[in-house]
Amino acid sequence: MAHPSRIVFILHGRHCPQGLPEHLLAPLRADFDVDVLLTSSADSATRYAREAALSGARWVVAVGGDGTVHEVVNGLMSVPEAARQQVALAVLPTGTGNDFARSLGSGNSVPDLLALMAAGQVHALDLIRVTLADGSVRWCNNIGSIGITSDIVRRVKTMPARLPASLAFYSAVATALLRWQPQPMQLTLDGQRIDGRFTCVSAANGRFFGSGLGIAPEARLDDGLMEVVLIDNAGSLDFIRLLPQLRQARPLADARVRYLRGRVLHVAGDAARCPLELDGELAGHAPVRFELVPGALRCLRRSY
């Protein structure tokens, strides 16, 4: 029989090859049945999260960056509703970007998580259900985007694995800024058609992407709506000028930037020129459908 207070830590195996140190786990062992699982492949975290939820774990902790959290969320969302209601997601950010953790506000240490658990700070978390061009479904906990940001992610994936992550990222940013051109896309937000040439289209549940860029300053994780951010026809130099303002996570006073809110967004465009990224992971291309699902997952976090 599963321990009534089983906690499962899922770690990125390449970034944390030694697992979690015992001095962090020791305070947990008196009250929890503790498992530490290291990923070994692209889908390990998804599989581990699914198995943990089905086996009765009370807590599943994603230890890593935004990609690890994304995989864990998709694993939890693959189990039946009854099992999902018995488990809660927690995040221990140890990645390079940690953009979702910025919005979540659950701290960055095991003591922080323990304090939230003791205070009963488990709250409903909205998620975005993403239907891809082939009909398959992925879940997005932070931000999905099409445009220069997804082009950056695509370029990072083509960099040699031997390059440090930060060098690969900034090299991809520089190349994308030099080469990316706004693309024609056809959008439908809650039935309203919006056509144009866009530098970036973002469907946001969280506020940050791109290692701290506050693209969606008014987004909330529990308000039942996406913040849809459109950057219209801005060239590379324009986008560079916007970057310092984006880091302030405040609405931009620029006519080319529009902030909308809604529940369902369809994006159509040239598949080859409109790659899709979800939570910093390349996930396909247009056409794509984003649908905000309120209260989809229980999550350990501070209340607003």
C-alpha positions in Angstrom: 0.0 0.0 0.0 1.3 3.5 -0.8 2.4 5.7 2.0 -0.4 8.3 2.8 2.2 11.1 2.5 4.4 9.9 -0.4 6.4 12.6 -2.1 8.1 12.0 -5.4 10.9 14.2 -6.6 11.5 14.1 -10.4 14.9 15.5 -11.4 16.6 16.3 -14.7 19.1 13.5 -14.8 21.7 15.4 -16.8 21.6 18.5 -14.6 21.3 16.7 -11.3 23.2 13.4 -11.9 23.8 12.9 -8.1 20.2 13.4 -7.2 19.2 15.5 -4.1 21.7 15.6 -1.2 20.6 13.7 1.9 20.7 16.8 4.1 17.8 18.2 2.1 15.8 14.9 2.2 16.5 14.0 5.9 13.9 16.5 7.3 11.2 14.9 5.0 11.8 11.3 5.9 9.9 11.4 9.3 6.7 12.5 7.6 7.0 11.3 4.0 7.8 8.2 2.0 10.4 9.9 -0.2 11.3 8.8 -3.8 13.9 10.5 -6.0 13.7 9.7 -9.7 16.2 10.9 -12.3 15.2 11.3 -15.9 17.1 9.5 -18.6 15.3 10.5 -21.7 13.0 13.2 -23.2 9.8 11.5 -21.9 11.1 10.1 -18.5 9.6 12.9 -16.4 6.2 12.5 -18.1 6.2 8.8 -17.4 7.4 9.1 -13.9 4.8 11.7 -13.0 2.0 9.6 -14.5 3.2 6.5 -12.5 3.5 8.5 -9.3 0.0 9.8 -9.6 -1.5 6.4 -10.4 0.4 4.8 -7.5 -1.1 7.2 -5.0 1.6 9.8 -4.4 0.4 12.9 -2.6 3.1 15.3 -3.9 5.0 15.3 -7.2 7.9 17.8 -7.2 9.4 18.8 -10.6 13.1 19.6 -9.9 14.6 21.4 -12.9 13.8 24.1 -15.4 10.7 24.9 -17.4 11.1 21.9 -19.6 11.0 19.5 -16.7 7.9 21.2 -15.2 6.2 20.9 -18.6 6.9 17.2 -18.9 5.7 16.6 -15.3 2.5 18.5 -15.9 1.8 16.5 -19.0 2.3 13.3 -17.1 -0.1 14.4 -14.3 -2.7 15.4 -16.9 -2.6 12.0 -18.5 -4.2 10.2 -15.5 -7.9 10.0 -14.8 -9.5 12.9 -13.0 -10.0 10.9 -9.7 -6.3 10.2 -9.4 -5.4 13.7 -10.4 -7.5 15.1 -7.6 -5.4 13.2 -5.0 -2.0 14.6 -6.0 -0.5 18.1 -6.1 2.3 19.5 -8.3 5.2 21.3 -6.6 8.1 23.0 -8.3 11.7 23.3 -7.2 13.4 25.5 -9.8 17.0 24.5 -10.7 17.1 25.3 -14.4 18.5 28.2 -16.4 15.2 30.0 -17.1 12.7 29.1 -14.4 10.1 31.4 -15.9 7.1 29.4 -14.6 8.5 29.5 -11.1 8.6 33.3 -11.2 4.8 33.4 -11.6 4.2 30.5 -9.2 5.9 32.1 -6.2 6.6 28.9 -4.3 10.2 29.6 -3.4 13.3 27.9 -4.5 14.3 25.5 -1.7 13.0 22.4 0.0 12.3 24.4 3.3 10.2 26.8 1.2 8.1 23.9 -0.1 7.8 22.4 3.4 6.5 25.7 4.8 3.8 25.9 2.0 2.8 22.3 2.7 2.5 22.9 6.4 0.3 26.0 5.6 -1.9 24.0 3.3 -1.1 26.2 0.3 -2.6 24.0 -2.4 -4.5 25.9 -5.0 -6.1 25.2 -8.3 -3.9 25.9 -11.3 -5.3 26.8 -14.8 -3.7 25.1 -17.8 -3.8 25.6 -21.5 -4.9 22.6 -23.6 -3.1 22.8 -26.9 -4.4 20.9 -29.9 -1.6 20.4 -32.5 -1.9 20.3 -36.2 -2.0 16.4 -36.2 -4.8 16.4 -33.6 -2.7 15.4 -30.6 -3.0 17.3 -27.3 -0.3 18.8 -25.1 -0.7 20.8 -21.9 0.9 24.1 -21.4 1.4 25.5 -17.9 3.2 28.7 -18.7 3.2 30.2 -22.2 2.8 28.9 -25.8 4.1 31.1 -28.6 4.6 31.3 -32.3 7.0 33.7 -33.9 10.5 34.9 -33.1 10.5 33.2 -29.7 9.7 29.8 -31.2 12.3 30.4 -33.9 14.8 30.9 -31.1 13.9 27.6 -29.5 14.1 25.9 -32.8 17.6 27.3 -33.4 18.7 26.2 -29.9 17.7 22.6 -30.7 20.1 22.6 -33.7 23.1 23.8 -31.7 25.8 21.2 -30.9 25.2 19.5 -27.6 28.7 20.3 -26.4 27.9 24.0 -26.2 27.0 25.4 -22.8 23.2 26.1 -22.5 23.7 29.8 -22.1 26.0 30.1 -25.1 23.6 28.1 -27.3 20.7 30.3 -26.2 22.3 33.7 -26.8 23.7 32.5 -30.1 20.2 31.4 -31.2 18.8 34.8 -30.1 21.4 36.7 -32.1 20.8 34.6 -35.2 17.0 34.9 -34.9 17.2 38.7 -34.5 19.2 39.0 -37.7 17.0 36.6 -39.8 13.5 36.5 -38.4 10.8 38.3 -40.4 7.2 38.9 -39.2 4.9 36.2 -40.6 1.3 36.4 -41.8 -1.0 34.6 -39.5 -4.7 34.3 -39.1 -6.0 34.3 -35.5 -9.4 33.7 -34.0 -9.9 34.6 -30.4 -13.2 33.6 -28.9 -14.8 33.9 -32.4 -13.2 37.2 -33.3 -11.0 37.1 -36.4 -7.6 38.9 -36.3 -5.3 38.9 -39.3 -1.9 40.4 -39.6 1.9 40.0 -39.9 3.2 39.2 -36.4 6.6 39.1 -34.8 5.2 37.1 -32.0 1.9 35.6 -30.9 1.7 34.4 -27.3 -1.0 32.6 -25.4 -0.1 33.1 -21.7 -1.1 31.5 -18.5 2.1 32.7 -16.7 3.8 36.1 -17.0 7.3 35.3 -18.1 9.2 33.5 -20.8 12.7 33.8 -22.4 14.6 33.8 -19.0 12.7 36.6 -17.4 10.9 38.6 -20.1 7.6 39.7 -18.7 5.7 39.3 -22.0 2.3 38.9 -20.2 2.3 41.3 -17.3 -1.4 40.9 -16.4 -1.5 37.1 -16.7 -2.7 35.1 -13.7 -2.5 31.3 -13.0 -6.1 31.1 -11.6 -8.3 33.6 -13.3 -9.8 31.3 -16.0 -8.5 33.4 -18.9 -5.4 33.5 -21.1 -3.6 36.7 -21.8 -3.0 36.8 -25.5 -0.1 39.1 -26.5 0.3 40.2 -30.1 3.5 41.9 -31.3 2.5 43.3 -34.8 5.0 43.6 -37.6 8.0 44.7 -35.5 11.5 44.2 -37.1 14.5 42.9 -35.3 15.7 46.3 -34.2 12.3 47.1 -32.9 12.2 43.8 -30.9 15.7 44.6 -29.4 14.4 48.0 -28.2 11.4 46.3 -26.5 13.6 43.8 -24.6 14.6 46.1 -21.7 10.9 47.1 -21.2 9.8 43.4 -21.3 12.2 42.6 -18.4 10.2 45.1 -16.3 7.0 42.9 -16.7 4.8 45.9 -17.3 2.5 46.6 -20.2 4.3 48.2 -23.1 3.1 51.6 -24.4 3.7 50.7 -28.0 1.0 50.6 -30.7 2.5 47.4 -32.2 1.8 45.5 -28.9 -1.7 44.4 -28.1 -2.9 42.7 -24.9 -6.1 40.7 -25.2 -7.9 38.1 -23.0 -9.8 35.1 -23.9 -10.5 31.4 -23.5 -9.9 29.9 -27.0 -7.3 31.0 -29.6 -6.8 29.5 -33.0 -3.6 30.4 -34.9 -3.2 29.5 -38.6 -0.2 30.2 -40.8 2.6 28.7 -43.0 3.7 25.6 -41.0 7.3 25.9 -42.1 7.5 29.5 -41.0 5.4 29.3 -37.9 7.0 26.9 -35.4 5.3 26.5 -32.0 7.0 26.4 -28.6 5.3 25.4 -25.4 7.0 26.3 -22.1 10.3 26.7 -23.9 10.0 23.4 -25.7 9.5 23.0 -29.5 6.2 21.3 -30.0 5.1 21.5 -33.6 3.8 24.3 -35.8 0.7 26.1 -36.9 -2.2 25.5 -37.2 -2.8 25.2 -33.4 -5.6 25.7 -31.0 -5.1 27.0 -27.4 -7.9 26.5 -24.9 -7.7 27.7 -21.3 -9.0 25.1 -18.8 -9.7 26.6 -15.4 -8.6 24.8 -12.3 -7.1 21.8 -14.2 -4.5 20.8 -11.7 -3.8 21.1 -7.9 -0.6 22.9 -7.2 1.5 24.0 -4.2 1.9 27.7 -4.4 1.2 30.9 -2.6 -2.3 32.4 -3.0 -2.5 35.8 -4.7 
